[in-house]
Amino acid sequence: MLEALIVSNIILWVVVVLLALLVLALSRQIGILHERVAPAGALQPTTGPKVGELTESLALTALNGESLRIGGQQDTDLITLILFISPTCPVCKSLVPTAQSLLNSERGRMQLLFASDGDNIEQHRASVKDLQIESYPYLISEQLGMTFQVSKLPFAVLIGGDGILKSKGLVNTREHLESLVEAMDSGVATVQEYVGKMTSEYEASAMEQSS
């Protein structure tokens, strides 16, 4: 009886050790897979102004009557984040708090504007009130959307104080918005381009070490 108990304990410990080794191996594989999977960045259209180009200066009037100049050389170092939304876009509504949160984390170097188009001014006023974004400039301008070739919403544009287009793209999540900031800080057009560049450098380094 005692011998059977000892044998069963030995088998149990062997099983436990094997399971621990299996978990460690799986954890390592998950880590490798995570490194290989590229982050999901904002989808950048091929039309409209290119990242790195000087944007056109537009004189516009916000919903509250404030006169604003968008694009071109500015008298501020602040980066301008323009989020194109629509009162009838559910995804846009869910992304507004995300943009506000991003602004808070980037406070001191970024300002946030909202943009849309359409002739129903009262609908826009109601949307601004519903989203509680009265303290942010809200532009109703078809010209602005056409300038940046906005075809789908929500769409975001980042413009530097020097008037240079830093990044742009179709955004649906906070990850997408953050990818625009990451692309801007990395000096590349998109996060995918940055990942591709880093992958190429890593592969080149690996080849040199193996040769």
Beta strands, then each sheet from edge to edge (+ up, - down):
strand 1: 58-61
strand 2: 67-70
strand 3: 79-84
strand 4: 110-116
strand 5: 138-140
strand 6: 155-159
strand 7: 165-170
sheet 1: 1+ 2-
sheet 2: 5+ 4+ 3+ 6- 7+
end
